[in-house]
């Protein structure tokens, strides 16, 4: 009996030690803002909630709005923003509960809410029309906005966009969030997060320590993990085909052929159902070409956006 008690006590000590080792508390907002906020003026109220925004480039230039994917932040676009802001007004923002944007004051993390925030940002910035660039979940929000508000979208760039059903995400029903995902509220060590982000890269060696540190820091913002789980729980996909067929804006698809998160074969679905669409693929890139190889992946996007200014836009 004494041996059994000693073994049980030893196991309990090991479990407690493991829990203490894995436990990952929030970072403080002042510490995160000191590290990642460019200016206090970048925190603005949009549609009743506080949003972290960066607005660079000439104010009278054509506007490009960049929409990040799940778990990312506006910082994911840094190289592209620098490569576009000489000719375009570039607006990027953290979705509520991502990056430095606090959780949404309404508790609403649906795509409809995200589209309302885009409209609010455009109205606040005096922007009648913009081109939208979105990656993954941000791509789904971008094409949904283009279908619902065609008069406000000049062009559309979709980078490995989300939207079609996949394992765990069926049409018409919320996903079942795995229990292990819910544990990230309490345990999110950097080494575990690194392995998850690396899936988005065809070459994991291209994932820098600085990028992992940024992702990790910002996921530890107060309320961020609860907001991420709420966004997953509130995502209810619908058949995208009817919406895609309503898109009139010229569309550029950017896809890494080694995408391990949303298969490159999905590009054909978008090509079938968007009227004016072209595809640029990269044989050696994954789900995040704008991060993995920004110098190589930006030129076709820049050329596409420049061409929009030289040609009439259908459906406007």
N, C-alpha and C positions, 0 to 999 in steps of 0.2 A: 504493500500500500504506500509506504514511504517513497519507494522508487517511482510509483505512478504519479504521486503528488509532485515529486521533483521534476519529472519529465513534463508534466502539465505546466508547472511553474516556469520551466525553461522555455517551453513553447510560447507561453504568454509573454515572457520578456522579449523573445525574438519578434513576436507580432507587434508589440508596442514599439520596439526599436525600429522595425520596418515602417510602421505608420508614421513615427516621428521623422524618419529619413525622407519619406515620400511626401509628407504634408507640405503643401505649398500655399502659404497665406497670400492675401492681396498685397500689392504694393500701394503706397499712398499716392493720391492724386498729385500733390505738390511735387513729389519726387519724379513722377512720370512726366509732368509738364515741364519741369526743369530740363529734362533730357530730350523730350520729343516735340515740345510746343515751340514753334518759331516765334509767335507773337501772341499776346493775349487777345488781340483783335481777330485772331483766327477762330475764336470760339464765338459762335453766333447763334441766335435764337431763330429757329425755322419751324413753322407750324407747331409752336408751343413746346418744342424740345431743344436742348442745347446740342449743337453740331460743331465738330471740328472741321474746318474748311481751309483749303489753300487756293488762292485765286491769283494766278501769275500771268504775265504776258500783257500785251497791249489791250486796253479796255475796249478799243474800237475794232479789234480784230475778230474774225470768226471764232466762235466759242466751241470748245471741246470739253465735255464732261466725262471724267474717268471714274468708273465704278468698280471697286475692288470685290474680291471673292470672299467666301466664308473664312472667318478667322484672320483675315488680312486687314490692312489699313491703307490709308492714302499714301503711306511711305512706299508701298509696293511699286508705285508709279514714278518714283523719283527720276530714274534715268530717262524715261519717256517724256516726262514733264519738261525736263531740261532740254530735251531734243525737239520739243514742239513750241515752247513758249516764245521763240523769236518771231514766229509767224502767226500764232494762235493765242487767244485767251484760254488758258488751261485752268479748269476748275476741278478739283478732286476733294472728296470729303469722306470722312469716316461714317459708315452707317451707324445708327444708334447702338450703343453697347459694343462697338468695335473701335480699335485704336484709342483715341482720346475723347471720342464722343461718349458721354455717359449713357446709361440705359435710357430707352425712350420713356418719357414721362407718361405716355399713354399705355405702356405695356404692349403695344401693337407692333409686331415684327413681321407682318405680312408684306408681300410684294406690293399690295395696294398702298400701304403706308409708305414704303420706299418711293413709290412713284409720286405720291403727294409731296414728299420731301424734295424730290427733283423739281417739281413744279414750283414749290416754295422758294427754292434756291434760285431758279431762273427769274421768278418775279422779283425777288429781292435784289438780284443783280441787274435788273433791267434787260433781260435776255429774252428775245422773242423766239429765236430758233437756235438750236445747238446740234452738234454732232455728239453722239453718245458712244463711248468706248467701254465695254464691260467684259470682265473675265469671270468665267464659271457662274456662280450665283449672280454676280454683277452683270454678266451677259444676259441671263434670264430676265433680270429687271430691265435691262436696256431694250431687249427686243419686245418685251411686254409694253414698255412705254411707247416705243415706236409704233406698235400696232394700235394702241389706245389713243395716242395723241399725234397722229401723223403730221399735223400742221406745225408741230414744234420741233420736229426732228429733220435735220438737214442731211445727215448721213449716219451710218451705223457700222461700228466695228465690233465684231463678236469674237472673243478669244476663248476657244474651247468652252462655249456656253453651255450652261445647264438648261434643262427644260423637258427632256424626254424621260419617260419612265425608266427606272433602273432597279436592280435588286434593293429592296427596302424602301423604295419610293414609287408607289403606285398612284395612278390617277384617282382623284376624288376622295382620298383619305389621308389623314396625317400619318407620318412615319412613326414606327415604333423606335424610339430612341434607345439604343442599347444601354443596359445598366452600367456597363463599363465606361460609357461616355459620361454618364451622370456623375461618376466618381471624380471627374476632373474638377468638380467644385472644390474638392479637398486635396487632390493629389495631381499635380501637373509639373513633374520635374522636367528640367530642360532637356535631358537626354532622351526622354520619351517623346517630347514634342518634336525634337529634331528628326527622329525617325519618321514621324507623320508628315512633316513638311517635305522631307526628302523624296517621298513618293511622288510629289509634284514635279520633280526634276528627272530628266532622262539620265543626267550625269550628277549623282549626289555630291561629287567633289565640287560642283559649282555652287553649292549651298554654303555661304560663308558663315563664319561664327557670328559676325555682326548682324546678319539677317536673322539668325536663330535667336540671338539675344533680343532683338527688337520684337519679333513675334512673341517671345516668351514674356517679356516685360509688359507688353500691351494687353496680352490675355490675362494678366494679373491685375489689371485696372479694377477698381471697385465695381462690382456688379457685372463685369464683362462676361464671366463664365455662365452666370445665370441667364444673361441676355442671349448668349450663343445657343444655349439649350432651348430657350424660348423660341428663337428663330427657327430652329429645327422642328420643334413641336408644332409651330404654326404654319409650316410650309405644306400646302396642299396643292399638288400639281394637277393641272387640267391638261387635256389633250392639246398640245401646242399648235397643231396643224391649222385650225381655223384662224388663230391669231397671226401665225406666220404669214398666212396668205393675205392678210390685210396690210402687211408692211409695204409701203410705197417708197421708202427711202433707199437710195443705193446702199448696198451692204457689202462689207468686206469680212470674210471669215479668215481668222488666223488660227492655225492648229498645229500643234506638235504631233508628229506621227507616232511618237513613243509615249503619248499621253496614257498614264496608268490610272487616271481618275475618271475621265470621260473619254470613251474610245474615239479615236480619229474617224472611225467608220460613221459616227453620228454626223459628220460634216455633210454626207450625202443627203441626210434628211433635211437639213437646212437648204441645201441646193435645190431640192425638189420643190420646196414650198415657199421660198422667198422669190419674188418676181425678178428683182435686179440684184444678183448676188455673184460674187467672185470669191475664189478660194486661193489663199497662199498657205502652203504647208511647209513645215520644216522637218526634214527626215530625222534629225538628231536631237530634237527638243521634246520636252514633255508638256505638262499642263500649264506651266507658268513661263512661257517664252519671254515675256516682258521682264522677268526677273533673271531667268537662267542665261539668256543671251540678248540683252537689250539692244546692243549695237547692231546685231544682225536682224532682229525682228522688227525694229522701228521703221526702217526705210520704206517698206511697202505701205505702212500705215500713213506715214507722212505724205507719200506720193498720192495716196487715195484721198486724203483730206484736202490736199492742194488741188486735185482735179475737180473736187466738188465746187470750188470757187470759179472754175472756168466753164462749167457746164450747167445748163438749167436743171433744176430739181423737179422730177415728176411728182405729181400728187400734192404739190404745195398750193 
